Amino acid sequence: MERTNLRIETERLIIRPYLIEDYENWYINYDNRLPSQYKYDDGRPLNMPLSTKEWFNEWINGFYQAAVKDDTYVFGIFRKVDGVNIGKLEISTILRKEYQWAMMGYSVHNQYWKNGYATESVSKATESFFEYLGYHRIELHINVDNQPSITLAERTGFHFECIRKEFSYENGEWTDFAIYYKNRVL
């Protein structure tokens, strides 16, 4: 399977690269997010008029180019039952060579929370990223007070490794992150 066309299926979800045909689906579901539910939920966007079909095409073309270079792979998460785009997953290569090391991020639109979609997509995507993208180690970099994300990491079999002090520059300051990891079982 070609890396840029990776398609992952679970019982209820299809996880695949975005296509230009996904624009309306993506737009509607992104725009229909609820107001922010907590600190790390962006909530309903304010700049949707700027998200034109042309912008979306450039956005997903950038994802394709990053995948070709093995830098980052971005996937939409779609429900099988109705094709609705409920969120996205991304994985970024940190270092290949003898490490095969990556970092994964995820988000489910808040109107679709509490359905197990994040657990289902992260679990299956992790397996597929090991198998089809060849990673040995996948990390999750989580704000230390982001309890919903920490709970998801633990629920999906990631292990707490450490707190990296002043690891990421956010909102004008260096921020500590909890590092969770999972290694491929051979």
N, C-alpha and C positions, 0 to 999 in steps of 0.2 A: 504494500500500500504506500502510495506517495505521501510524504509528510504533509504537504500543503493541502491535501484532500482528505485528511483523517476524519472519519465519521464514526461516532461512538453512539451506541444505543443501549438504553436501560429498559426496564419494563415500561416506564411511562414517558421517557424522554429521548430526544435525539440531540446530540451535541456535535456541532459541525461548524466549519467556517461560514461566516456570513456571505450571502450573495446579494447582488444588487436588487434582486426580486424581494428581498427581505425588508426593504426600506419602510414600506407602510406599516408592516407588522411591528418592526422595531420601534418606529416613531410613535405609534399609538400606545404601545405598552410602556415605553419609556416615559411618554408624556402623561400617562394615567397613573403614575406612581402617587402614592399617598404622601402627605406632608411627612417630613422627617420623623422617624419613630424613636431615634436615639442619636447620640453623638456621632457615630460612624455611618449613619444612614444619610445619604445626600438628599433623600426625599424627592419631591416633585421639582423638576428643573425649571429654571426661569428663562433659559435661552433657546427654547425649542424653535422659534421662528428662524434661527440661524442654521438649524439642522436640515438643510435642503437635501434633495436627492443627489445633487451634484456633490455636496459636502460628504454625504454618506458613501458615495462611490469612491471618493478620494480616501476616506477613512478606511474602508475595507481593502482598498488597493494597497494602502500602507501596511495593513496586516499581512496581506499576501507577500509583499516584498520582504517584510521582516521574517516571515516563515521560510521563504526561499533562502535567506541568509542564515537560517537556524538561530535567529536572535529571539524572537517571540512568536508564539502561536496564539491566536485569539479565536474563540469559538462562541457562537450563540447557543443558548440552551432553549430548546423548543419542546413543547408538549406534543406527544404523539396524537392524542385524541383530537386536537383541533389546530395544531401547528403554531400555537401562540408562542411568541418569543418571551420567555420569562426571566432572562438574565444572560450572563456570559461568564466564561472561564478564560483565563489566559495562563500560559506558562512561558517563562523566560529562561533561556539558557544562561547560567552563570559562568560555567566553565566546562568544556568538553574534555579532550585529552584523556588522561587516566582517571578523571573525576566523574564525568557524566552527571553533572550537578545542575539543578534548576530550581526556580522559585515559582510557585503557583499562586494565583489570585482568583477570586470568585466573587460574584454578586448575583443575587436574585432580587428582582424588583419587589419592593416591599408589599405590594398588593397580592403577591403570591407566597408570602411567608407562611409558615406553620403548616405546610403540606409535605414536608420531607424532601422537597426538590433539591435543596442545597446538599443534604447528606447523600442523596442518590447520585447527583451529578459529580460531586467531588470524589466519592468512592470509586465510581466506574472510570472517571477520567484519569485518576491516579494510576489505576491498573493499566489503562491504555497508553498513558504517557511512558510508563516503564517499558511496555511491550513494543509499541510502535515508534516511539521517539528515542528509545534507547537510553533513557536516564537511569542512573543507579540511585541517586539521592534527590528527593524533592523536598524543598523547604516551604513553610508558610511563615511569613513575616507579619506578626500581628501586634497591633498596639496593645500594651500591657493591660489596659483597662477595657478592651473590647471583648467582654465576656461572651456574647453570642458567637463570635468567631473562634474563640478559644474552645468553647463547648463543641462547635462543629469539628474543629481539628481533632479533639479527643474522641469524638463519636466516630470519626472516619479512620481511626487507627494511627494518627500522627502522634509522635512522642515529643514531650517537652524536652528541649536541650538546654536552653539558657536564656538569659536576658542580655541582649546586646545593648550596651549603654550608648546613648546619643548616636543611634544607628541611622536614623532617617531625618532629613530636614523637612519639617512640616510646620506650616503656619508660623514661619519666622523663628523657629527654634529646633534644636536637635532633640529628637525624641527617642526614648527607649522602646525596644521591640522585644516581644517574646518570640523565640524561634522554636518552631515545631518541625519535625522532620519524619520522613519515612524513607527507608531504603528498600530497594527491590529485593525480593526474596528469590534467590536462585534455586 
